[in-house]
Amino acid sequence: MVRPYITAKITLTPQQTAWLIAHFKHTKNEVICAKLGISLSSMQRIKRDLGLSKSRQFMHKMQVNATAHAQVAIANEDEEAKERRRQQGRINGQKGRFKPGVYSLRNKSPEELADIHRRKSETWRKTRHEDEIRLNWGYQQQTRFHFARIPDREQNIRLCQLRHYLRKKGYEIPQRSGMVAYITASTTRTAKCEALAKQLGMLIRIQQQ
């Protein structure tokens, strides 16, 4: 049986939720909103929460219908309206077109370019870090980054917890998901954790001075 969809502002009965899941992929959003008595923004929120999407056939049908209606509307225009549309198209094309040899970053100062590259690097590192954490805890990866991982989810979770505890004890693990823990001068050694680390495939080494 389908569970009801209930949030702070939206309540759908099990029957309404089941109908939405069954008909969303091939029904217009306006029809769905009228059927369930919800707004378009609420429908979009429910769609994301339930993981719903339109079918490829439905999207193709909507695109064909939109193209056909546009062609009919253009055919019914008078010559004056067509000329206005052509002029507006030329104006819009000139506004959005770069001159030969000019691109969007060419007029940026060195400081602005450095700031753009810095923010891009920060975003890249943040995205990679979040996806690596997601993969460490056994959740599905959402990017195309390649991480060397043991396929066993439970072992990944145990390794993640163990690395965190070893770092608190002063062991140095150079990589975020490294499999080597170094003993330093500030390390408080624990035989139990070292034995568990070796059992999970990690290496315990003394850091060379």
N, C-alpha and C positions, 0 to 999 in steps of 0.2 A: 504494500500500500504506500502511496506517495505521501510524504509528510507535508503538513501545511507550511507555507512560507510566511514567517512572522518577523517583523522588525519593529522599531519604535514607531514608524509612521505607516507601514504597509502590512496588511494582513490578508493573506490568500488562503482559502480553504483547501483541503486536500484535493477536492474536485477541480477547483480553479487552477491549482498548481499542475495537476495532471493534464488538464486541457492545454495549459500554456506550453508544457514540455512537448506535447504531441503535435501542436499546431504552429509553434513558433517558426519553424524552419521554412514554412511555405505560406505564411499569412502576413499581410501588410501590418506594419506597426500601428497604424490608425485603427484598424479593425480590432487588434488585440487590446488597445487602450479602451476602446468603446465597450468591448465585451467584458473586461475586468473592472472597468470604472477607475482606472488609474491614469496618471499623467505620463507623457512620453519619457520624461527624465526618470520617473519611478520604474518604468518598464525597462529602460536601459540599465538601471541598477540591478534589477532582478535578473536580467539577462546575464550580466557579469557574474553574479553570485551563483547562478545555476549552470554557468558554462554553456549557454545556448548560442546558436549561430544559425544564420539563414543558409539554406541549401544552395549549391552552385546553380542548379536549374532555376530556382526562384530568382536569384540575382541576375542571371542571364535574361530571363523573361522580363524583369523590370527594366533592364537596360534597353532591350529591344523596344518595349513599349514607350519608354522615354524618348528614344531616337525617332520613333514613328510620330509621336505627338509633336516633337520639335520640327520635323520636316513638314507636317501639315500646317503648323503655325507659320512657318517661313513661307510656304506656298501661298497662304492667304494674305500675306502682307501686301500693301500697295508699294509702288515704286519709291515713294518718299520715305516710308519706314525702312525699306531695304537699304536705301542710300545712307540714312542716319546710322543704321547698324554697321554698315561697312566703314564709315568714318570713325565711329567709336572703336571698332576693331583695330583700325590703323593707329589710332591714338594710344590705345592700350598696348599695342605691340611695340611702339616707339618708347613708351615709358619703361617697359620691362626688359628692354634689350640693351645689352652692353655694347659699347663701341668696340671695333676690332682691336685685339690686344689688351683689352681691359677686362679684369675680372674682379670679383667682389672684395678680395683681400689686397688688391694692388695698392689702393689708396690708404691702407692702414699704416700707422707709424710702427717702428720697431717695438716700442713699448706695448702697443695694442696687440701686435702679433704674438709677442711673448706671453701676454696675458691670455690670449685665445688658446695657445698651445698648452699653457699651464692648466687651464680649466678642462681642456680635452683630456689631458693626462690624468687629472684628478677623477674625472668621470669614468675613465677607463679602469683605473685602479679600484674605484668604489664598486663598479659593476662586477668586476672580476672577483673582488673580495666577497661580495654578497652571494654570488653564485657558488663560490667555493664553500662558504659556510652552509649554504643550502644542500650542497652535495655531501658535505661532511656528515650532516644529520640524516641522510638517506632520502631527501626529497628530490623531486625531478629537476634536472638542470634546465635553465631557461635561456642559456646562451650557447654559443658554439666554442667556448673556451675548452681546451683539452687539459684535464687533470688526471694525474696518475692516481687511481683509487683501487682499493680492494672492493670487489663487488658486494661483500657481505655488509649489510647495513648495520647490524649490531656491532660488528667489529669496528666499523668506522666511528660509531658513536663512542665506543670504549676508548679508541685511540684519541679522539678529540678531547674527551674528559681527562685522559691521562696526560696529554701534552700540556693542558692548562694547569694541572696539579704540579707537574715537573717544573714548569716555568716559575710557579710560585715558590718552589723549593730551591730555586737558583740554578737549575739545569739550563743550559743554553741550547735551544733548538733553532738553528739559523733560519730554516724555511718554515712557513706557516703550517705546512702539513708534512714537515720533515720526519724522516724515520731514524734520525741519529740525534741523540741527546749527549751533550758534552758536559763533563764535570769540571767546574771552575773553582777558583779559590773561595767564592761566596756560596757554593752549593752546600745545602744541608742534605746529605745523602740519606736515602731510605731504601733498605734492602728489599722491602715488599714491593715498592713501585718499580725498582729496577728489575726484579724478577718478572713482574707483570709486563713490563716493557719488552723484555726479551721473549716472553711468551707470545706477545702480539707482533713480533717481528722487528722491533726497534733495536738499534744498537746503542750501547752505553760505552762512551769513550772518554778518556781523560784529555782535556784540552792541552795542547802543546803550548808552552810559554814562548 
